[in-house]
Amino acid sequence: MDTYRTVLFLHFVSLFVGFGAAALIGTCLFQLRAAATGAEAGPWGALAGKIELAFPVAILGLFVTGAYMTSDVWTWGTGWIDVAIVALVVLGVNGALVAGRRAHQLKAALIANGPGPLSDTARKLTCDPALWIVTFGNPGLVLGIVWDMTQKPGTLEAVIAAVIGFALGAAVALQFARVPAAAAAAAVEL
């Protein structure tokens, strides 16, 4: 058995865990955004709270397997590898300090709201721009790093790919980071 190929497989598994969790979190956010009541929002918020635990596992898996492959085949001074390591740190910080904090604020608002119609506070938090940007920007950043892994560019090109990936994800996120017109109108009618 080839150890490098086994570690590469585990690297991909970690990547798939992260993308799968990101897809589920995105689904939860869309459902939370569409919810009219706390009863509708509650299960999606609870699911998102459980899924968030997959991200540290994915990041750790990517780092450990990437470190092995770097030591085995590459060097620690390779530009695109350095960019990938910085990206893992950014992913962790964005997840824990930005999305995690905002998600916990949303959770508290949903608990305070109860099963009835969503309060203005809860509704606004379901469309929190920072939460949406991390939800779409982080996978965009990862796709930029996957581009770097396949193309093996110099440092500057690797940074540009990562920034473009995050920026495209953030641009998509901003389309959803506002309270839907129908929901806003319904909230005014209540």
C-alpha positions in Angstrom: 0.0 0.0 0.0 1.2 3.5 -0.9 1.1 5.7 2.2 1.1 9.0 0.2 -2.0 7.9 -1.8 -3.8 6.8 1.4 -3.1 10.2 3.0 -4.2 11.9 -0.3 -7.4 10.0 0.0 -7.9 11.1 3.6 -7.1 14.7 2.5 -10.0 14.4 0.0 -12.3 12.9 2.6 -11.6 15.9 4.9 -12.4 18.2 2.0 -15.7 16.4 1.3 -16.6 16.5 5.0 -16.1 20.3 5.0 -18.0 20.8 1.7 -20.8 18.5 2.9 -21.1 20.4 6.1 -21.0 23.7 4.3 -23.8 22.5 1.9 -25.9 21.5 4.9 -25.3 24.8 6.7 -26.3 26.7 3.6 -29.5 24.6 3.4 -30.2 25.5 7.0 -29.7 29.2 6.4 -32.0 29.2 3.4 -34.7 27.4 5.5 -34.1 29.8 8.4 -34.4 32.7 6.0 -37.7 31.4 4.7 -39.2 30.5 8.1 -42.2 32.5 9.2 -42.3 31.2 12.8 -40.0 30.0 15.5 -41.6 26.6 15.2 -40.5 26.4 11.5 -37.0 27.8 12.2 -36.2 25.7 15.3 -35.3 22.4 13.7 -33.1 24.1 11.1 -31.3 26.1 13.8 -30.8 22.9 15.8 -29.4 21.0 12.8 -27.0 23.8 12.0 -25.8 23.7 15.6 -24.9 20.0 15.2 -23.3 20.4 11.8 -20.9 23.1 12.9 -18.9 20.5 14.8 -17.8 19.0 11.4 -15.7 22.0 10.5 -12.9 21.7 13.0 -12.6 18.0 12.1 -12.4 18.9 8.4 -9.8 21.6 9.0 -7.7 19.4 11.3 -7.9 16.6 8.7 -6.8 18.9 5.9 -3.9 20.2 7.9 -2.6 16.9 9.2 -2.9 15.2 5.8 -1.5 18.2 4.0 1.4 18.4 6.4 2.3 14.8 5.7 2.1 15.3 2.0 4.2 18.5 2.2 6.9 16.7 4.2 6.8 13.7 1.9 6.8 15.3 -1.5 6.9 19.1 -1.2 8.7 21.6 1.0 7.3 23.9 3.7 8.6 26.9 1.6 6.4 26.2 -1.3 4.2 29.3 -1.9 0.9 27.7 -2.7 1.3 25.5 0.4 1.9 28.5 2.6 -1.2 30.1 1.2 -3.2 26.9 1.9 -2.0 26.9 5.5 -3.0 30.6 5.9 -6.4 29.7 4.3 -7.0 27.0 6.9 -6.4 29.6 9.6 -8.8 32.0 8.0 -11.4 29.2 7.7 -11.1 28.5 11.4 -11.2 32.1 12.4 -14.1 32.9 10.1 -16.0 29.9 11.3 -15.4 30.2 15.1 -15.2 34.0 15.6 -17.6 35.3 12.8 -20.1 32.7 11.8 -20.1 30.9 15.2 -20.8 34.1 17.2 -23.5 35.2 14.7 -25.1 31.7 14.8 -25.2 31.8 18.6 -26.9 35.2 18.5 -29.4 33.8 16.1 -29.9 30.7 18.3 -30.6 33.0 21.3 -33.0 35.1 19.3 -34.9 32.0 18.2 -35.1 30.6 21.7 -36.3 34.0 23.0 -38.8 34.2 20.1 -40.5 30.9 20.9 -42.7 29.1 18.4 -44.7 32.1 17.3 -44.1 34.5 14.4 -40.5 35.5 14.1 -39.6 38.8 15.7 -37.8 41.5 13.7 -34.6 40.6 15.6 -34.8 36.9 14.7 -35.7 37.7 11.1 -32.8 40.1 10.7 -30.4 37.6 12.2 -31.5 34.9 9.7 -30.2 37.4 7.0 -27.0 38.5 8.8 -24.5 39.5 6.1 -21.5 38.2 8.1 -23.1 34.8 8.6 -24.0 34.5 4.9 -20.6 35.7 3.7 -18.8 33.1 5.8 -21.2 30.4 4.6 -20.5 31.1 1.0 -17.1 32.8 1.2 -15.3 30.0 3.0 -16.2 27.3 0.4 -15.2 29.8 -2.3 -11.8 30.2 -0.5 -11.5 26.4 -0.4 -12.2 26.2 -4.1 -9.4 28.8 -4.6 -7.0 26.6 -2.7 -8.2 23.5 -4.7 -7.3 25.5 -7.8 -3.9 26.2 -6.2 -3.4 22.5 -5.4 -4.1 21.5 -9.0 -2.2 24.3 -10.7 0.7 24.7 -8.2 1.2 28.4 -9.0 3.6 30.8 -7.4 2.7 32.6 -4.1 1.1 35.7 -5.7 -1.0 33.7 -8.1 -2.0 31.4 -5.2 -3.1 34.4 -3.1 -5.1 35.8 -6.0 -6.9 32.5 -6.5 -7.8 32.3 -2.8 -9.0 35.9 -2.7 -11.0 35.5 -5.9 -12.7 32.4 -4.5 -13.6 34.1 -1.3 -14.8 37.2 -3.1 -17.0 35.3 -5.5 -18.6 33.4 -2.6 -19.1 36.6 -0.7 -20.7 38.2 -3.7 -23.2 35.4 -4.0 -23.9 35.5 -0.3 -24.8 39.2 -0.4 -27.7 38.3 -2.7 -29.3 36.4 0.2 -28.2 38.6 3.1 -31.3 40.8 3.2 -34.8 40.1 4.6 -37.0 38.8 1.8 -39.7 41.3 0.7 -42.6 38.9 1.3 -41.3 38.2 4.9 -40.7 41.8 5.6 -44.3 42.7 4.4 -45.7 39.8 6.5 -43.9 41.1 9.6 -45.4 44.6 9.0 -48.9 43.2 8.7 -48.6 41.4 12.1 
